[in-house]
Amino acid sequence: MSALPYVSVVVPVYNEQENLEPLTRELTEVLAGVDRPYEIIFVDDGSTDASPQKIEELQQLNACIRLLRFKKNCGQTSAFDAGFKAARGEVVITMDADLQNDPHDIPAMLPFIGQYDLVCGWRHKRNDNFVRRVSSRIANGIRNKLSGEDIQDVGCSLKVFRREYAQRLKLFTGMHRFFPTLVKFEGGRVAEVKVNHRPRKFGTPKYGISNRIMRSFLDLLAVCWMKKRYLAYIIEEQK
């Protein structure tokens, strides 16, 4: 931990105790192959199960693991924001704790950083039930139509940022769904890479259809407003 990491992996955690050990094992194997210093930042979002204790156990085995623990559940955007602010690596990777994102996709995404400032995973073959797949496709289409974006899969949490762009983002609740647009607000370049998507083995989804449709739509209206009002001046000369 004395050397600054090159990669910071930020993982929001909410009641995922069964997934943490296999996720850490996979991440450790993959990041060892990258052969650069790394840190894994688990952000516990007010879990009511044994997730925090499990992370503390994993810390005893791997000094590269860090734990941020919220006093209460604050949501995924807050967890990402806290992780971004704590990250020390030049590259920040975000992913879910449910094992549906595949850590083995990370080495293929990293080389795009430099040419791009954000590389988004695109789950081109979804391993979700029919209702979740259809609802996500419809929501993604509406989001792109109204926001003027062309991102295939905004909802994929597996993303790779240049740290300066992750830390520039001005986030509000629900804004994690609009990371590509927010990075573009800051002048960043965004790309998508096809990634694997695995079925959930343990636990249950924390974000269902009923609890996100209206919220997502209201957030989308806010982002559309921001896009029209965002300050984008360029100083040509200063004397």
Backbone torsions as a table, in degrees:
resi	resn	phi	psi	omega
1	MET	NA	-7.3	-178.2
2	SER	-70.9	-36.8	178.9
3	ALA	-82.6	141.2	177.5
4	LEU	-65.9	137.1	180.0
5	PRO	-74.3	154.5	171.4
6	TYR	-87.8	-36.9	-178.2
7	VAL	-116.6	131.6	170.8
8	SER	-116.6	121.2	177.2
9	VAL	-101.3	121.2	-178.5
10	VAL	-105.9	120.8	-175.4
11	VAL	-127.2	105.2	172.4
12	PRO	-66.2	140.9	-177.4
13	VAL	-131.2	126.3	173.0
14	TYR	-140.9	102.4	179.2
15	ASN	55.6	60.2	-179.0
16	GLU	-126.9	35.8	-171.2
17	GLN	-56.8	-35.9	-177.2
18	GLU	-74.4	-21.5	-175.9
19	ASN	-92.1	-15.8	-169.5
20	LEU	-68.4	-41.4	-179.8
21	GLU	-66.4	-50.4	177.9
22	PRO	-64.2	-34.0	177.2
23	LEU	-64.1	-45.7	-179.8
24	THR	-62.8	-40.3	179.5
25	ARG	-61.2	-46.6	179.7
26	GLU	-65.4	-45.3	-179.2
27	LEU	-61.0	-42.8	-179.2
28	THR	-62.1	-42.7	178.8
29	GLU	-63.1	-45.7	-177.7
30	VAL	-66.2	-46.3	-176.7
31	LEU	-69.5	-29.8	174.3
32	ALA	-63.1	-35.4	178.3
33	GLY	-70.7	-26.8	176.2
34	VAL	-68.0	-27.2	174.3
35	ASP	62.6	40.1	172.9
36	ARG	-135.2	150.7	178.8
37	PRO	-58.3	144.6	-177.1
38	TYR	-144.3	165.5	169.9
39	GLU	-140.4	148.0	176.2
40	ILE	-116.2	117.2	-177.7
41	ILE	-106.1	105.6	174.0
42	PHE	-87.9	124.7	177.9
43	VAL	-107.8	103.1	-178.8
44	ASP	-79.9	117.4	-173.8
45	ASP	-93.4	57.6	177.3
46	GLY	69.7	37.9	-178.9
47	SER	-58.8	145.6	176.4
48	THR	-105.8	-0.2	175.3
49	ASP	-100.5	-158.3	-175.8
50	ALA	-92.3	20.7	-178.6
51	SER	-56.7	-47.4	-180.0
52	PRO	-60.4	-41.0	179.3
53	GLN	-65.8	-37.0	178.3
54	LYS	-64.8	-41.2	178.9
55	ILE	-64.4	-39.5	177.4
56	GLU	-63.1	-37.3	175.6
57	GLU	-63.4	-42.4	-179.8
58	LEU	-66.4	-32.2	176.8
59	GLN	-61.4	-33.0	179.6
60	GLN	-66.0	-23.9	-178.8
61	LEU	-96.3	-21.4	-175.4
62	ASN	-143.5	109.5	-177.4
63	ALA	-70.0	-8.5	179.7
64	CYS	-84.5	-2.9	-179.3
65	ILE	-90.8	134.2	176.8
66	ARG	-122.5	152.5	-180.0
67	LEU	-127.7	124.7	167.7
68	LEU	-111.3	127.9	-175.4
69	ARG	-122.7	119.5	177.8
70	PHE	-76.1	149.2	177.2
71	LYS	-68.8	-32.4	178.2
72	LYS	-147.5	167.1	179.7
73	ASN	-65.8	123.4	-177.2
74	CYS	-121.3	-8.7	177.3
75	GLY	102.7	163.5	-173.0
76	GLN	-65.0	-39.5	-178.8
77	THR	-62.4	-42.2	178.3
78	SER	-62.0	-39.1	179.6
79	ALA	-65.2	-43.6	177.0
80	PHE	-62.2	-44.8	-177.3
81	ASP	-60.3	-45.5	178.6
82	ALA	-62.9	-40.0	178.2
83	GLY	-65.4	-40.9	177.9
84	PHE	-60.4	-44.2	-177.3
85	LYS	-68.5	-28.9	-179.9
86	ALA	-85.4	-19.2	-173.5
87	ALA	-64.4	138.7	179.4
88	ARG	-112.5	-9.8	-176.6
89	GLY	-78.8	157.1	175.3
90	GLU	-67.1	-28.8	-179.3
91	VAL	-119.2	133.3	179.4
92	VAL	-116.0	124.7	179.7
93	ILE	-111.0	132.0	175.1
94	THR	-111.3	145.6	176.2
95	MET	-162.0	162.3	177.5
96	ASP	-81.6	162.0	179.4
97	ALA	-93.2	1.6	-170.6
98	ASP	-89.9	5.9	179.0
99	LEU	73.3	3.6	177.9
100	GLN	-77.8	-32.1	169.1
101	ASN	-76.1	139.3	-176.4
102	ASP	-100.9	113.4	178.6
103	PRO	-56.7	-24.9	-178.3
104	HIS	-69.5	-8.8	174.2
105	ASP	-80.2	-16.6	-174.1
106	ILE	-59.6	-47.0	-178.4
107	PRO	-58.9	-29.9	179.3
108	ALA	-77.7	-21.2	-179.3
109	MET	-88.3	-33.0	-174.7
110	LEU	-57.9	-39.5	-177.1
111	PRO	-63.2	-17.3	180.0
112	PHE	-77.0	-18.1	178.5
113	ILE	-72.5	131.1	-171.7
114	GLY	118.9	-55.8	172.6
115	GLN	-75.1	-32.2	177.8
116	TYR	-127.5	159.4	-178.9
117	ASP	-101.9	-17.0	174.4
118	LEU	-144.6	127.4	176.2
119	VAL	-116.0	117.9	-175.7
120	CYS	-99.7	136.6	172.0
121	GLY	-73.6	142.5	178.2
122	TRP	-122.1	107.4	-179.4
123	ARG	-78.9	82.3	-173.2
124	HIS	-73.3	-18.2	174.1
125	LYS	-126.3	94.9	-174.7
126	ARG	-76.5	136.6	174.5
127	ASN	-107.8	55.5	174.8
128	ASP	-120.4	169.2	177.6
129	ASN	-70.4	167.6	-173.4
130	PHE	-57.6	-44.1	-176.4
131	VAL	-63.6	-43.7	179.6
132	ARG	-66.1	-38.4	179.0
133	ARG	-63.9	-47.4	-177.7
134	VAL	-66.2	-45.0	-178.8
135	SER	-62.6	-38.8	178.9
136	SER	-67.0	-38.6	179.3
137	ARG	-65.3	-43.0	179.2
138	ILE	-65.3	-46.5	-179.5
139	ALA	-61.8	-39.8	179.6
140	ASN	-64.9	-40.6	179.5
141	GLY	-64.1	-44.7	179.0
142	ILE	-64.1	-42.8	-179.7
143	ARG	-60.1	-46.3	179.7
144	ASN	-65.8	-40.2	-178.0
145	LYS	-62.2	-47.1	-175.8
146	LEU	-78.3	-30.8	-176.9
147	SER	-94.0	-7.0	179.9
148	GLY	74.4	23.3	-179.9
149	GLU	-98.0	170.4	176.9
150	ASP	-133.7	27.0	-179.2
151	ILE	-74.2	129.9	-176.9
152	GLN	-72.8	-32.3	-171.9
153	ASP	-148.8	80.6	-179.1
154	VAL	-65.9	-28.9	-173.8
155	GLY	-77.7	-7.0	179.9
156	CYS	-73.4	122.8	-178.2
157	SER	-77.5	-16.5	180.0
158	LEU	-75.1	104.1	-178.1
159	LYS	-139.5	152.2	178.4
160	VAL	-124.6	121.6	-177.9
161	PHE	-113.3	148.8	156.4
162	ARG	-71.9	132.5	-171.2
163	ARG	-55.5	-39.3	-176.2
164	GLU	-60.4	-31.6	178.5
165	TYR	-78.6	-37.4	176.1
166	ALA	-60.7	-39.1	-176.0
167	GLN	-83.9	-12.9	175.9
168	ARG	-78.9	-22.9	-170.6
169	LEU	-63.2	135.3	176.5
170	LYS	-100.9	102.6	-168.6
171	LEU	-102.9	146.4	171.6
172	PHE	-130.0	167.2	-178.5
173	THR	-52.9	129.9	178.3
174	GLY	88.7	-7.5	-173.5
175	MET	-75.5	-8.2	178.3
176	HIS	-63.9	-20.2	178.4
177	ARG	-73.4	-10.3	-174.2
178	PHE	-123.5	27.1	-180.0
179	PHE	-53.0	-45.2	-179.4
180	PRO	-58.9	-44.2	179.4
181	THR	-64.4	-42.1	-178.8
182	LEU	-66.3	-36.7	176.2
183	VAL	-65.9	-38.8	177.2
184	LYS	-65.1	-34.4	174.8
185	PHE	-54.8	-35.6	-177.6
186	GLU	-87.3	8.3	178.9
187	GLY	86.0	11.4	-177.7
188	GLY	-82.0	160.1	178.8
189	ARG	-105.0	137.3	-171.9
190	VAL	-124.3	137.5	176.3
191	ALA	-133.5	162.2	175.3
192	GLU	-121.3	144.1	177.6
193	VAL	-131.7	134.2	178.2
194	LYS	-65.7	133.9	-179.5
195	VAL	-132.8	164.8	178.0
196	ASN	-76.1	152.4	174.2
197	HIS	-137.0	123.5	-171.5
198	ARG	-108.4	152.0	176.7
199	PRO	-68.6	149.3	177.3
200	ARG	-72.5	131.1	179.3
201	LYS	-97.6	-40.6	-174.4
202	PHE	-125.7	149.5	176.0
203	GLY	75.4	-173.2	-178.2
204	THR	-129.7	154.1	177.5
205	PRO	-59.4	140.9	-178.2
206	LYS	-96.3	-12.3	-176.9
207	TYR	-127.4	100.4	-178.0
208	GLY	-88.7	178.4	-178.4
209	ILE	-67.5	-45.7	-174.0
210	SER	-64.4	-29.3	-175.1
211	ASN	-95.0	9.4	-178.5
212	ARG	-131.1	-15.6	-174.8
213	ILE	-62.2	-56.1	-177.9
214	MET	-65.7	-42.6	178.9
215	ARG	-59.5	-45.3	-178.2
216	SER	-62.9	-39.2	-179.0
217	PHE	-67.1	-43.0	178.4
218	LEU	-64.6	-39.9	176.4
219	ASP	-62.0	-39.3	179.3
220	LEU	-62.2	-43.1	177.7
221	LEU	-60.9	-39.0	178.7
222	ALA	-64.0	-42.7	-179.8
223	VAL	-66.4	-39.8	177.0
224	CYS	-60.6	-42.0	176.9
225	TRP	-62.7	-44.5	179.9
226	MET	-61.6	-38.6	-178.2
227	LYS	-63.3	-36.9	-180.0
228	LYS	-76.0	-26.0	-173.7
229	ARG	-106.5	-1.1	-174.1
230	TYR	-66.5	135.6	178.7
231	LEU	-75.9	120.6	-175.6
232	ALA	-134.1	40.9	-179.2
233	TYR	-78.5	154.7	176.5
234	ILE	-126.5	123.1	178.6
235	ILE	-80.7	116.8	-178.3
236	GLU	-83.4	-33.8	-176.6
237	GLU	-152.1	144.0	176.2
238	GLN	-140.9	126.3	-177.7
239	LYS	-121.7	NA	NA
